[in-house]
Amino acid sequence: MATQIVMDHTGDTRHYFNPDDAEALVKAEVRFKELTGLGFTAAVRVSSGEVSKIRSFDPSAEETLFFPRLVGG
Amino acid sequence: MVLFRQYPKAEVRSRAKAVRWLYRKFLAQNTEEGRGLRLMRDWLSPRQREQFDGTGYFDVVGCVTGRKYRIYHNVLPPNVFEVDDAGRRKVGLCFAPVGPLVKGDVMLAQKIALETDEQSALAAANRIPLTRARR
């Protein structure tokens, strides 16, 4: 199972999908595009603790994390 | 002299123990704050996780400049500081993801931003001189 983790006021919301299921993969890609279109940043872990920002959907990522755009405080 | 050398060490040990106890308590709770902290810890490097568990903050290195930043948990904004090699604060940086997020989420977003897109994070951040930054 792969997971898309979206930060929100509850801590996070998780969307699980089977990367071997073509239909689920399409839905996950649509969600990726919707979130990044709204200004969310998408990131994946490339090794223990190392994080990489991604700009396009990565179907092989086990976990993709989304957080809202940054603003100055 | 012996007393002077022993007392601070004891205080430091006691403070570190209190911090560890506090975070274990938070992490065990199935609350928004607990979930946010668990998510953040999962995405920290082993070194950052160890540092956070012992002190309540962790250090990150900017991907472009190589500067070191320290991200704190329980402080009033700004909770991010640029620090020198000795860990002394140089300037506060006030930035966060938009919307009502829990602290663990905010800290994780700040870490990822500085480690993967430092220039955008710095462009968004308001720089707070140390004279105005509170602890």
N, CA and C atoms of all chains as a GROMACS GRO file, in nm:
protein
  624
    1MET      N    1   0.082  -0.120   0.000
    1MET     CA    2   0.000   0.000   0.000
    1MET      C    3   0.086   0.126   0.000
    2ALA      N    4   0.048   0.222  -0.083
    2ALA     CA    5   0.115   0.351  -0.082
    2ALA      C    6   0.024   0.451  -0.011
    3THR      N    7   0.083   0.559   0.035
    3THR     CA    8   0.005   0.655   0.114
    3THR      C    9   0.033   0.798   0.069
    4GLN      N   10  -0.074   0.875   0.060
    4GLN     CA   11  -0.060   1.020   0.043
    4GLN      C   12  -0.105   1.084   0.174
    5ILE      N   13  -0.015   1.160   0.236
    5ILE     CA   14  -0.041   1.220   0.367
    5ILE      C   15  -0.059   1.370   0.347
    6VAL      N   16  -0.175   1.419   0.384
    6VAL     CA   17  -0.205   1.561   0.365
    6VAL      C   18  -0.217   1.627   0.502
    7MET      N   19  -0.130   1.723   0.529
    7MET     CA   20  -0.138   1.794   0.657
    7MET      C   21  -0.266   1.876   0.663
    8ASP      N   22  -0.331   1.871   0.779
    8ASP     CA   23  -0.450   1.954   0.800
    8ASP      C   24  -0.470   1.978   0.950
    9HIS      N   25  -0.583   2.039   0.985
    9HIS     CA   26  -0.604   2.078   1.125
    9HIS      C   27  -0.616   1.958   1.218
   10THR      N   28  -0.640   1.840   1.165
   10THR     CA   29  -0.652   1.720   1.250
   10THR      C   30  -0.515   1.654   1.273
   11GLY      N   31  -0.411   1.712   1.220
   11GLY     CA   32  -0.279   1.648   1.221
   11GLY      C   33  -0.247   1.611   1.077
   12ASP      N   34  -0.319   1.511   1.025
   12ASP     CA   35  -0.307   1.478   0.883
   12ASP      C   36  -0.421   1.388   0.842
   13THR      N   37  -0.446   1.384   0.713
   13THR     CA   38  -0.542   1.290   0.655
   13THR      C   39  -0.464   1.201   0.560
   14ARG      N   40  -0.489   1.070   0.570
   14ARG     CA   41  -0.412   0.974   0.488
   14ARG      C   42  -0.501   0.908   0.383
   15HIS      N   43  -0.449   0.902   0.263
   15HIS     CA   44  -0.518   0.835   0.152
   15HIS      C   45  -0.432   0.716   0.111
   16TYR      N   46  -0.485   0.597   0.132
   16TYR     CA   47  -0.411   0.475   0.099
   16TYR      C   48  -0.455   0.424  -0.038
   17PHE      N   49  -0.361   0.373  -0.116
   17PHE     CA   50  -0.398   0.315  -0.245
   17PHE      C   51  -0.298   0.207  -0.284
   18ASN      N   52  -0.346   0.115  -0.366
   18ASN     CA   53  -0.262   0.006  -0.416
   18ASN      C   54  -0.194   0.053  -0.544
   19PRO      N   55  -0.062   0.066  -0.544
   19PRO     CA   56   0.007   0.117  -0.664
   19PRO      C   57   0.000   0.020  -0.783
   20ASP      N   58  -0.045  -0.103  -0.758
   20ASP     CA   59  -0.060  -0.198  -0.868
   20ASP      C   60  -0.199  -0.192  -0.932
   21ASP      N   61  -0.284  -0.111  -0.873
   21ASP     CA   62  -0.420  -0.095  -0.923
   21ASP      C   63  -0.425   0.031  -1.010
   22ALA      N   64  -0.445   0.012  -1.139
   22ALA     CA   65  -0.438   0.124  -1.234
   22ALA      C   66  -0.538   0.234  -1.201
   23GLU      N   67  -0.658   0.193  -1.161
   23GLU     CA   68  -0.762   0.292  -1.130
   23GLU      C   69  -0.724   0.374  -1.006
   24ALA      N   70  -0.673   0.304  -0.906
   24ALA     CA   71  -0.632   0.373  -0.782
   24ALA      C   72  -0.516   0.468  -0.810
   25LEU      N   73  -0.431   0.427  -0.901
   25LEU     CA   74  -0.316   0.509  -0.936
   25LEU      C   75  -0.359   0.639  -1.005
   26VAL      N   76  -0.459   0.626  -1.090
   26VAL     CA   77  -0.512   0.746  -1.158
   26VAL      C   78  -0.571   0.842  -1.055
   27LYS      N   79  -0.647   0.786  -0.960
   27LYS     CA   80  -0.707   0.870  -0.856
   27LYS      C   81  -0.600   0.941  -0.774
   28ALA      N   82  -0.493   0.867  -0.744
   28ALA     CA   83  -0.384   0.926  -0.664
   28ALA      C   84  -0.316   1.038  -0.742
   29GLU      N   85  -0.301   1.017  -0.872
   29GLU     CA   86  -0.236   1.120  -0.954
   29GLU      C   87  -0.325   1.244  -0.964
   30VAL      N   88  -0.455   1.222  -0.974
   30VAL     CA   89  -0.549   1.336  -0.978
   30VAL      C   90  -0.540   1.413  -0.847
   31ARG      N   91  -0.535   1.340  -0.734
   31ARG     CA   92  -0.525   1.406  -0.603
   31ARG      C   93  -0.394   1.486  -0.595
   32PHE      N   94  -0.287   1.427  -0.646
   32PHE     CA   95  -0.157   1.496  -0.646
   32PHE      C   96  -0.169   1.629  -0.721
   33LYS      N   97  -0.229   1.623  -0.839
   33LYS     CA   98  -0.240   1.744  -0.922
   33LYS      C   99  -0.331   1.848  -0.857
   34GLU      N  100  -0.439   1.801  -0.796
   34GLU     CA  101  -0.531   1.895  -0.729
   34GLU      C  102  -0.459   1.968  -0.614
   35LEU      N  103  -0.388   1.891  -0.533
   35LEU     CA  104  -0.323   1.950  -0.416
   35LEU      C  105  -0.210   2.045  -0.457
   36THR      N  106  -0.127   2.002  -0.548
   36THR     CA  107  -0.017   2.090  -0.590
   36THR      C  108  -0.071   2.212  -0.665
   37GLY      N  109  -0.185   2.193  -0.735
   37GLY     CA  110  -0.250   2.306  -0.802
   37GLY      C  111  -0.301   2.409  -0.701
   38LEU      N  112  -0.335   2.361  -0.583
   38LEU     CA  113  -0.382   2.452  -0.476
   38LEU      C  114  -0.266   2.517  -0.401
   39GLY      N  115  -0.143   2.480  -0.437
   39GLY     CA  116  -0.026   2.541  -0.374
   39GLY      C  117   0.044   2.454  -0.272
   40PHE      N  118  -0.006   2.329  -0.255
   40PHE     CA  119   0.061   2.239  -0.162
   40PHE      C  120   0.196   2.197  -0.218
   41THR      N  121   0.292   2.177  -0.129
   41THR     CA  122   0.422   2.122  -0.166
   41THR      C  123   0.418   1.971  -0.142
   42ALA      N  124   0.471   1.894  -0.236
   42ALA     CA  125   0.476   1.749  -0.222
   42ALA      C  126   0.619   1.706  -0.197
   43ALA      N  127   0.637   1.614  -0.102
   43ALA     CA  128   0.772   1.567  -0.069
   43ALA      C  129   0.770   1.416  -0.045
   44VAL      N  130   0.883   1.354  -0.076
   44VAL     CA  131   0.898   1.210  -0.050
   44VAL      C  132   1.030   1.188   0.024
   45ARG      N  133   1.039   1.073   0.090
   45ARG     CA  134   1.164   1.037   0.157
   45ARG      C  135   1.250   0.957   0.060
   46VAL      N  136   1.373   1.001   0.042
   46VAL     CA  137   1.460   0.928  -0.050
   46VAL      C  138   1.551   0.832   0.024
   47SER      N  139   1.584   0.860   0.147
   47SER     CA  140   1.655   0.764   0.231
   47SER      C  141   1.621   0.803   0.374
   48SER      N  142   1.679   0.733   0.469
   48SER     CA  143   1.642   0.756   0.607
   48SER      C  144   1.661   0.902   0.648
   49GLY      N  145   1.550   0.972   0.658
   49GLY     CA  146   1.557   1.110   0.704
   49GLY      C  147   1.580   1.212   0.594
   50GLU      N  148   1.625   1.167   0.478
   50GLU     CA  149   1.645   1.263   0.369
   50GLU      C  150   1.516   1.279   0.291
   51VAL      N  151   1.485   1.404   0.263
   51VAL     CA  152   1.357   1.435   0.201
   51VAL      C  153   1.381   1.507   0.069
   52SER      N  154   1.298   1.478  -0.027
   52SER     CA  155   1.310   1.543  -0.157
   52SER      C  156   1.174   1.600  -0.198
   53LYS      N  157   1.178   1.720  -0.252
   53LYS     CA  158   1.055   1.782  -0.301
   53LYS      C  159   1.028   1.729  -0.442
   54ILE      N  160   0.904   1.698  -0.472
   54ILE     CA  161   0.873   1.649  -0.608
   54ILE      C  162   0.769   1.740  -0.673
   55ARG      N  163   0.780   1.752  -0.805
   55ARG     CA  164   0.688   1.840  -0.878
   55ARG      C  165   0.589   1.762  -0.963
   56SER      N  166   0.617   1.632  -0.980
   56SER     CA  167   0.521   1.550  -1.055
   56SER      C  168   0.496   1.420  -0.978
   57PHE      N  169   0.385   1.359  -1.006
   57PHE     CA  170   0.342   1.239  -0.934
   57PHE      C  171   0.446   1.127  -0.950
   58ASP      N  172   0.482   1.066  -0.838
   58ASP     CA  173   0.577   0.954  -0.841
   58ASP      C  174   0.501   0.828  -0.800
   59PRO      N  175   0.465   0.743  -0.897
   59PRO     CA  176   0.386   0.624  -0.865
   59PRO      C  177   0.461   0.521  -0.781
   60SER      N  178   0.593   0.536  -0.772
   60SER     CA  179   0.671   0.437  -0.695
   60SER      C  180   0.693   0.481  -0.550
   61ALA      N  181   0.650   0.602  -0.516
   61ALA     CA  182   0.672   0.652  -0.380
   61ALA      C  183   0.581   0.581  -0.280
   62GLU      N  184   0.640   0.531  -0.173
   62GLU     CA  185   0.558   0.465  -0.070
   62GLU      C  186   0.476   0.567   0.008
   63GLU      N  187   0.539   0.682   0.035
   63GLU     CA  188   0.469   0.788   0.108
   63GLU      C  189   0.496   0.922   0.040
   64THR      N  190   0.392   0.996   0.016
   64THR     CA  191   0.407   1.133  -0.033
   64THR      C  192   0.338   1.225   0.067
   65LEU      N  193   0.411   1.326   0.109
   65LEU     CA  194   0.359   1.419   0.209
   65LEU      C  195   0.327   1.552   0.143
   66PHE      N  196   0.213   1.608   0.179
   66PHE     CA  197   0.172   1.737   0.124
   66PHE      C  198   0.155   1.839   0.236
   67PHE      N  199   0.212   1.957   0.218
   67PHE     CA  200   0.186   2.064   0.314
   67PHE      C  201   0.151   2.193   0.240
   68PRO      N  202   0.070   2.279   0.304
   68PRO     CA  203   0.025   2.401   0.237
   68PRO      C  204   0.140   2.498   0.210
   69ARG      N  205   0.115   2.595   0.122
   69ARG     CA  206   0.219   2.693   0.088
   69ARG      C  207   0.263   2.771   0.211
   70LEU      N  208   0.385   2.821   0.206
   70LEU     CA  209   0.442   2.892   0.320
   70LEU      C  210   0.411   3.041   0.312
   71VAL      N  211   0.389   3.098   0.429
   71VAL     CA  212   0.371   3.243   0.436
   71VAL      C  213   0.454   3.297   0.553
   72GLY      N  214   0.490   3.423   0.543
   72GLY     CA  215   0.565   3.486   0.652
   72GLY      C  216   0.474   3.514   0.770
   73GLY      N  217   0.527   3.504   0.890
   73GLY     CA  218   0.446   3.525   1.010
   73GLY      C  219   0.469   3.662   1.069
   74MET      N  220   3.420   2.447   4.430
   74MET     CA  221   3.435   2.433   4.285
   74MET      C  222   3.367   2.306   4.236
   75VAL      N  223   3.378   2.201   4.315
   75VAL     CA  224   3.316   2.076   4.274
   75VAL      C  225   3.165   2.095   4.261
   76LEU      N  226   3.109   2.168   4.361
   76LEU     CA  227   2.964   2.192   4.356
   76LEU      C  228   2.925   2.270   4.231
   77PHE      N  229   3.004   2.370   4.196
   77PHE     CA  230   2.972   2.451   4.079
   77PHE      C  231   2.978   2.368   3.951
   78ARG      N  232   3.071   2.270   3.949
   78ARG     CA  233   3.081   2.191   3.827
   78ARG      C  234   2.970   2.086   3.820
   79GLN      N  235   2.928   2.036   3.936
   79GLN     CA  236   2.828   1.929   3.936
   79GLN      C  237   2.686   1.982   3.917
   80TYR      N  238   2.657   2.098   3.972
   80TYR     CA  239   2.519   2.146   3.971
   80TYR      C  240   2.463   2.167   3.829
   81PRO      N  241   2.536   2.235   3.742
   81PRO     CA  242   2.480   2.253   3.608
   81PRO      C  243   2.457   2.120   3.537
   82LYS      N  244   2.548   2.025   3.554
   82LYS     CA  245   2.530   1.895   3.487
   82LYS      C  246   2.400   1.829   3.535
   83ALA      N  247   2.377   1.835   3.666
   83ALA     CA  248   2.256   1.776   3.722
   83ALA      C  249   2.133   1.847   3.667
   84GLU      N  250   2.143   1.978   3.656
   84GLU     CA  251   2.028   2.055   3.605
   84GLU      C  252   2.000   2.019   3.460
   85VAL      N  253   2.108   2.008   3.383
   85VAL     CA  254   2.093   1.972   3.242
   85VAL      C  255   2.030   1.834   3.229
   86ARG      N  256   2.078   1.739   3.311
   86ARG     CA  257   2.022   1.603   3.306
   86ARG      C  258   1.873   1.606   3.341
   87SER      N  259   1.840   1.684   3.443
   87SER     CA  260   1.702   1.692   3.489
   87SER      C  261   1.613   1.754   3.381
   88ARG      N  262   1.663   1.858   3.317
   88ARG     CA  263   1.584   1.925   3.212
   88ARG      C  264   1.563   1.831   3.093
   89ALA      N  265   1.671   1.761   3.054
   89ALA     CA  266   1.660   1.669   2.941
   89ALA      C  267   1.561   1.557   2.973
   90LYS      N  268   1.564   1.512   3.099
   90LYS     CA  269   1.472   1.406   3.140
   90LYS      C  270   1.328   1.456   3.131
   91ALA      N  271   1.306   1.580   3.176
   91ALA     CA  272   1.171   1.638   3.172
   91ALA      C  273   1.123   1.653   3.028
   92VAL      N  274   1.213   1.696   2.940
   92VAL     CA  275   1.177   1.712   2.798
   92VAL      C  276   1.138   1.577   2.739
   93ARG      N  277   1.220   1.474   2.767
   93ARG     CA  278   1.191   1.340   2.714
   93ARG      C  279   1.056   1.289   2.764
   94TRP      N  280   1.030   1.313   2.894
   94TRP     CA  281   0.903   1.269   2.954
   94TRP      C  282   0.787   1.338   2.885
   95LEU      N  283   0.800   1.468   2.862
   95LEU     CA  284   0.693   1.547   2.802
   95LEU      C  285   0.662   1.497   2.661
   96TYR      N  286   0.766   1.471   2.580
   96TYR     CA  287   0.742   1.427   2.444
   96TYR      C  288   0.688   1.285   2.438
   97ARG      N  289   0.732   1.201   2.531
   97ARG     CA  290   0.675   1.065   2.534
   97ARG      C  291   0.526   1.073   2.563
   98LYS      N  292   0.489   1.165   2.653
   98LYS     CA  293   0.349   1.183   2.689
   98LYS      C  294   0.268   1.231   2.568
   99PHE      N  295   0.321   1.332   2.498
   99PHE     CA  296   0.254   1.384   2.378
   99PHE      C  297   0.237   1.274   2.273
  100LEU      N  298   0.346   1.200   2.252
  100LEU     CA  299   0.347   1.101   2.144
  100LEU      C  300   0.248   0.989   2.170
  101ALA      N  301   0.224   0.961   2.295
  101ALA     CA  302   0.134   0.851   2.330
  101ALA      C  303  -0.012   0.890   2.312
  102GLN      N  304  -0.040   1.018   2.303
  102GLN     CA  305  -0.178   1.063   2.296
  102GLN      C  306  -0.230   1.059   2.152
  103ASN      N  307  -0.354   1.014   2.138
  103ASN     CA  308  -0.414   1.012   2.005
  103ASN      C  309  -0.491   1.143   1.982
  104THR      N  310  -0.420   1.251   1.992
  104THR     CA  311  -0.477   1.384   1.970
  104THR      C  312  -0.417   1.441   1.843
  105GLU      N  313  -0.468   1.555   1.801
  105GLU     CA  314  -0.411   1.620   1.683
  105GLU      C  315  -0.263   1.649   1.707
  106GLU      N  316  -0.232   1.700   1.826
  106GLU     CA  317  -0.092   1.734   1.858
  106GLU      C  318  -0.005   1.608   1.858
  107GLY      N  319  -0.057   1.500   1.916
  107GLY     CA  320   0.019   1.375   1.920
  107GLY      C  321   0.044   1.321   1.781
  108ARG      N  322  -0.058   1.324   1.696
  108ARG     CA  323  -0.041   1.275   1.558
  108ARG      C  324   0.060   1.360   1.482
  109GLY      N  325   0.051   1.492   1.503
  109GLY     CA  326   0.146   1.582   1.435
  109GLY      C  327   0.289   1.554   1.477
  110LEU      N  328   0.309   1.532   1.606
  110LEU     CA  329   0.444   1.504   1.654
  110LEU      C  330   0.495   1.370   1.603
  111ARG      N  331   0.406   1.269   1.598
  111ARG     CA  332   0.450   1.138   1.547
  111ARG      C  333   0.489   1.147   1.400
  112LEU      N  334   0.408   1.220   1.322
  112LEU     CA  335   0.440   1.236   1.179
  112LEU      C  336   0.575   1.306   1.164
  113MET      N  337   0.594   1.413   1.242
  113MET     CA  338   0.720   1.486   1.233
  113MET      C  339   0.839   1.396   1.268
  114ARG      N  340   0.827   1.321   1.379
  114ARG     CA  341   0.938   1.234   1.421
  114ARG      C  342   0.970   1.129   1.313
  115ASP      N  343   0.863   1.078   1.249
  115ASP     CA  344   0.883   0.977   1.144
  115ASP      C  345   0.968   1.031   1.030
  116TRP      N  346   0.955   1.160   1.003
  116TRP     CA  347   1.023   1.218   0.886
  116TRP      C  348   1.156   1.285   0.922
  117LEU      N  349   1.193   1.285   1.049
  117LEU     CA  350   1.324   1.339   1.086
  117LEU      C  351   1.432   1.236   1.058
  118SER      N  352   1.554   1.285   1.037
  118SER     CA  353   1.667   1.192   1.025
  118SER      C  354   1.692   1.135   1.164
  119PRO      N  355   1.761   1.021   1.174
  119PRO     CA  356   1.788   0.964   1.307
  119PRO      C  357   1.858   1.065   1.399
  120ARG      N  358   1.948   1.143   1.345
  120ARG     CA  359   2.021   1.241   1.426
  120ARG      C  360   1.927   1.352   1.476
  121GLN      N  361   1.842   1.399   1.386
  121GLN     CA  362   1.746   1.504   1.425
  121GLN      C  363   1.649   1.451   1.529
  122ARG      N  364   1.607   1.326   1.513
  122ARG     CA  365   1.511   1.266   1.608
  122ARG      C  366   1.573   1.257   1.746
  123GLU      N  367   1.695   1.213   1.750
  123GLU     CA  368   1.765   1.200   1.879
  123GLU      C  369   1.780   1.338   1.944
  124GLN      N  370   1.816   1.437   1.862
  124GLN     CA  371   1.833   1.573   1.914
  124GLN      C  372   1.700   1.627   1.966
  125PHE      N  373   1.594   1.606   1.889
  125PHE     CA  374   1.462   1.656   1.930
  125PHE      C  375   1.415   1.590   2.059
  126ASP      N  376   1.433   1.459   2.068
  126ASP     CA  377   1.387   1.388   2.188
  126ASP      C  378   1.460   1.435   2.314
  127GLY      N  379   1.583   1.478   2.296
  127GLY     CA  380   1.660   1.520   2.413
  127GLY      C  381   1.646   1.667   2.449
  128THR      N  382   1.611   1.749   2.349
  128THR     CA  383   1.617   1.894   2.374
  128THR      C  384   1.488   1.970   2.340
  129GLY      N  385   1.404   1.913   2.253
  129GLY     CA  386   1.284   1.985   2.210
  129GLY      C  387   1.310   2.070   2.087
  130TYR      N  388   1.427   2.056   2.025
  130TYR     CA  389   1.453   2.124   1.899
  130TYR      C  390   1.541   2.034   1.811
  131PHE      N  391   1.550   2.068   1.684
  131PHE     CA  392   1.644   1.996   1.596
  131PHE      C  393   1.702   2.093   1.494
  132ASP      N  394   1.817   2.058   1.441
  132ASP     CA  395   1.888   2.143   1.346
  132ASP      C  396   1.870   2.091   1.204
  133VAL      N  397   1.861   2.184   1.111
  133VAL     CA  398   1.858   2.147   0.970
  133VAL      C  399   1.961   2.233   0.896
  134VAL      N  400   2.006   2.184   0.781
  134VAL     CA  401   2.103   2.258   0.701
  134VAL      C  402   2.035   2.302   0.571
  135GLY      N  403   2.045   2.430   0.542
  135GLY     CA  404   1.985   2.484   0.420
  135GLY      C  405   2.047   2.421   0.297
  136CYS      N  406   1.963   2.384   0.199
  136CYS     CA  407   2.011   2.310   0.082
  136CYS      C  408   2.094   2.398  -0.012
  137VAL      N  409   2.078   2.529  -0.006
  137VAL     CA  410   2.150   2.616  -0.098
  137VAL      C  411   2.271   2.680  -0.031
  138THR      N  412   2.250   2.741   0.084
  138THR     CA  413   2.356   2.817   0.150
  138THR      C  414   2.443   2.733   0.243
  139GLY      N  415   2.391   2.619   0.288
  139GLY     CA  416   2.463   2.539   0.386
  139GLY      C  417   2.453   2.596   0.527
  140ARG      N  418   2.370   2.700   0.542
  140ARG     CA  419   2.353   2.758   0.675
  140ARG      C  420   2.278   2.661   0.765
  141LYS      N  421   2.304   2.676   0.898
  141LYS     CA  422   2.236   2.589   0.993
  141LYS      C  423   2.118   2.664   1.056
  142TYR      N  424   2.005   2.594   1.064
  142TYR     CA  425   1.885   2.651   1.126
  142TYR      C  426   1.840   2.559   1.239
  143ARG      N  427   1.784   2.618   1.342
  143ARG     CA  428   1.734   2.540   1.456
  143ARG      C  429   1.584   2.561   1.466
  144ILE      N  430   1.510   2.450   1.470
  144ILE     CA  431   1.364   2.456   1.476
  144ILE      C  432   1.318   2.409   1.614
  145TYR      N  433   1.249   2.497   1.685
  145TYR     CA  434   1.206   2.469   1.822
  145TYR      C  435   1.059   2.428   1.826
  146HIS      N  436   1.024   2.352   1.929
  146HIS     CA  437   0.885   2.312   1.947
  146HIS      C  438   0.809   2.411   2.034
  147ASN      N  439   0.846   2.421   2.159
  147ASN     CA  440   0.763   2.498   2.251
  147ASN      C  441   0.814   2.639   2.275
  148VAL      N  442   0.816   2.720   2.172
  148VAL     CA  443   0.851   2.860   2.191
  148VAL      C  444   0.751   2.945   2.113
  149LEU      N  445   0.738   3.069   2.154
  149LEU     CA  446   0.653   3.162   2.080
  149LEU      C  447   0.720   3.192   1.946
  150PRO      N  448   0.644   3.230   1.844
  150PRO     CA  449   0.708   3.266   1.716
  150PRO      C  450   0.807   3.381   1.733
  151PRO      N  451   0.918   3.382   1.666
  151PRO     CA  452   0.958   3.282   1.568
  151PRO      C  453   1.012   3.156   1.636
  152ASN      N  454   0.982   3.039   1.578
  152ASN     CA  455   1.036   2.915   1.635
  152ASN      C  456   1.153   2.862   1.553
  153VAL      N  457   1.193   2.938   1.449
  153VAL     CA  458   1.308   2.898   1.367
  153VAL      C  459   1.416   3.006   1.380
  154PHE      N  460   1.538   2.963   1.405
  154PHE     CA  461   1.650   3.057   1.415
  154PHE      C  462   1.764   3.009   1.329
  155GLU      N  463   1.829   3.104   1.262
  155GLU     CA  464   1.957   3.070   1.201
  155GLU      C  465   2.059   3.071   1.314
  156VAL      N  466   2.143   2.970   1.320
  156VAL     CA  467   2.242   2.962   1.428
  156VAL      C  468   2.382   2.948   1.369
  157ASP      N  469   2.481   2.986   1.448
  157ASP     CA  470   2.619   2.970   1.400
  157ASP      C  471   2.670   2.831   1.436
  158ASP      N  472   2.796   2.806   1.406
  158ASP     CA  473   2.851   2.672   1.428
  158ASP      C  474   2.848   2.631   1.575
  159ALA      N  475   2.851   2.732   1.663
  159ALA     CA  476   2.848   2.703   1.807
  159ALA      C  477   2.704   2.691   1.859
  160GLY      N  478   2.606   2.708   1.770
  160GLY     CA  479   2.466   2.696   1.812
  160GLY      C  480   2.409   2.826   1.866
  161ARG      N  481   2.485   2.937   1.851
  161ARG     CA  482   2.432   3.066   1.898
  161ARG      C  483   2.338   3.124   1.793
  162ARG      N  484   2.227   3.177   1.840
  162ARG     CA  485   2.127   3.232   1.748
  162ARG      C  486   2.177   3.358   1.679
  163LYS      N  487   2.148   3.368   1.550
  163LYS     CA  488   2.187   3.487   1.475
  163LYS      C  489   2.065   3.572   1.441
  164VAL      N  490   1.958   3.507   1.394
  164VAL     CA  491   1.837   3.581   1.356
  164VAL      C  492   1.718   3.485   1.359
  165GLY      N  493   1.601   3.539   1.392
  165GLY     CA  494   1.480   3.458   1.392
  165GLY      C  495   1.414   3.462   1.255
  166LEU      N  496   1.351   3.352   1.217
  166LEU     CA  497   1.281   3.345   1.089
  166LEU      C  498   1.136   3.306   1.115
  167CYS      N  499   1.045   3.393   1.074
  167CYS     CA  500   0.904   3.369   1.102
  167CYS      C  501   0.833   3.330   0.973
  168PHE      N  502   0.805   3.202   0.957
  168PHE     CA  503   0.728   3.154   0.842
  168PHE      C  504   0.664   3.021   0.879
  169ALA      N  505   0.554   2.991   0.812
  169ALA     CA  506   0.480   2.868   0.842
  169ALA      C  507   0.386   2.837   0.727
  170PRO      N  508   0.340   2.713   0.721
  170PRO     CA  509   0.239   2.681   0.619
  170PRO      C  510   0.110   2.754   0.652
  171VAL      N  511   0.036   2.792   0.550
  171VAL     CA  512  -0.088   2.865   0.571
  171VAL      C  513  -0.195   2.769   0.627
  172GLY      N  514  -0.280   2.821   0.715
  172GLY     CA  515  -0.389   2.740   0.770
  172GLY      C  516  -0.362   2.691   0.910
  173PRO      N  517  -0.466   2.638   0.974
  173PRO     CA  518  -0.454   2.593   1.113
  173PRO      C  519  -0.393   2.453   1.123
  174LEU      N  520  -0.262   2.446   1.136
  174LEU     CA  521  -0.195   2.317   1.148
  174LEU      C  522  -0.139   2.300   1.289
  175VAL      N  523  -0.120   2.176   1.331
  175VAL     CA  524  -0.062   2.150   1.463
  175VAL      C  525   0.090   2.174   1.457
  176LYS      N  526   0.150   2.188   1.575
  176LYS     CA  527   0.291   2.228   1.581
  176LYS      C  528   0.385   2.131   1.509
  177GLY      N  529   0.361   2.000   1.527
  177GLY     CA  530   0.449   1.902   1.462
  177GLY      C  531   0.447   1.918   1.311
  178ASP      N  532   0.328   1.942   1.256
  178ASP     CA  533   0.315   1.962   1.111
  178ASP      C  534   0.391   2.088   1.067
  179VAL      N  535   0.375   2.194   1.145
  179VAL     CA  536   0.442   2.321   1.110
  179VAL      C  537   0.593   2.300   1.109
  180MET      N  538   0.645   2.234   1.213
  180MET     CA  539   0.790   2.212   1.221
  180MET      C  540   0.840   2.125   1.107
  181LEU      N  541   0.761   2.023   1.070
  181LEU     CA  542   0.802   1.935   0.961
  181LEU      C  543   0.804   2.011   0.828
  182ALA      N  544   0.702   2.094   0.806
  182ALA     CA  545   0.699   2.174   0.683
  182ALA      C  546   0.818   2.271   0.680
  183GLN      N  547   0.852   2.329   0.794
  183GLN     CA  548   0.967   2.421   0.799
  183GLN      C  549   1.097   2.346   0.768
  184LYS      N  550   1.111   2.225   0.822
  184LYS     CA  551   1.231   2.145   0.796
  184LYS      C  552   1.243   2.114   0.646
  185ILE      N  553   1.133   2.063   0.588
  185ILE     CA  554   1.138   2.022   0.447
  185ILE      C  555   1.166   2.144   0.359
  186ALA      N  556   1.102   2.256   0.391
  186ALA     CA  557   1.122   2.377   0.310
  186ALA      C  558   1.270   2.419   0.313
  187LEU      N  559   1.330   2.422   0.430
  187LEU     CA  560   1.471   2.467   0.440
  187LEU      C  561   1.566   2.365   0.376
  188GLU      N  562   1.533   2.238   0.384
  188GLU     CA  563   1.622   2.135   0.330
  188GLU      C  564   1.606   2.114   0.180
  189THR      N  565   1.490   2.152   0.125
  189THR     CA  566   1.469   2.124  -0.017
  189THR      C  567   1.445   2.247  -0.103
  190ASP      N  568   1.405   2.358  -0.041
  190ASP     CA  569   1.374   2.478  -0.119
  190ASP      C  570   1.402   2.600  -0.030
  191GLU      N  571   1.527   2.609   0.011
  191GLU     CA  572   1.566   2.711   0.111
  191GLU      C  573   1.533   2.853   0.065
  192GLN      N  574   1.556   2.881  -0.063
  192GLN     CA  575   1.536   3.018  -0.110
  192GLN      C  576   1.390   3.060  -0.100
  193SER      N  577   1.299   2.969  -0.131
  193SER     CA  578   1.157   3.002  -0.120
  193SER      C  579   1.117   3.022   0.025
  194ALA      N  580   1.173   2.939   0.113
  194ALA     CA  581   1.142   2.954   0.256
  194ALA      C  582   1.192   3.089   0.307
  195LEU      N  583   1.314   3.125   0.267
  195LEU     CA  584   1.371   3.252   0.313
  195LEU      C  585   1.295   3.371   0.253
  196ALA      N  586   1.248   3.352   0.129
  196ALA     CA  587   1.172   3.460   0.065
  196ALA      C  588   1.039   3.484   0.137
  197ALA      N  589   0.979   3.376   0.187
  197ALA     CA  590   0.851   3.389   0.257
  197ALA      C  591   0.871   3.440   0.400
  198ALA      N  592   0.987   3.410   0.459
  198ALA     CA  593   1.007   3.436   0.602
  198ALA      C  594   1.029   3.584   0.633
  199ASN      N  595   0.974   3.626   0.745
  199ASN     CA  596   1.009   3.757   0.801
  199ASN      C  597   1.128   3.735   0.894
  200ARG      N  598   1.231   3.817   0.877
  200ARG     CA  599   1.351   3.803   0.961
  200ARG      C  600   1.329   3.887   1.087
  201ILE      N  601   1.347   3.824   1.202
  201ILE     CA  602   1.324   3.891   1.330
  201ILE      C  603   1.458   3.906   1.403
  202PRO      N  604   1.503   4.029   1.423
  202PRO     CA  605   1.629   4.048   1.496
  202PRO      C  606   1.620   3.988   1.636
  203LEU      N  607   1.731   3.943   1.688
  203LEU     CA  608   1.730   3.876   1.818
  203LEU      C  609   1.674   3.966   1.928
  204THR      N  610   1.691   4.096   1.914
  204THR     CA  611   1.642   4.187   2.018
  204THR      C  612   1.489   4.182   2.027
  205ARG      N  613   1.423   4.141   1.918
  205ARG     CA  614   1.275   4.135   1.919
  205ARG      C  615   1.222   3.995   1.935
  206ALA      N  616   1.309   3.895   1.912
  206ALA     CA  617   1.264   3.756   1.923
  206ALA      C  618   1.255   3.718   2.070
  207ARG      N  619   1.145   3.647   2.107
  207ARG     CA  620   1.128   3.606   2.246
  207ARG      C  621   1.149   3.456   2.255
  208ARG      N  622   1.176   3.409   2.373
  208ARG     CA  623   1.187   3.266   2.396
  208ARG      C  624   1.074   3.219   2.481
   0.00000   0.00000   0.00000
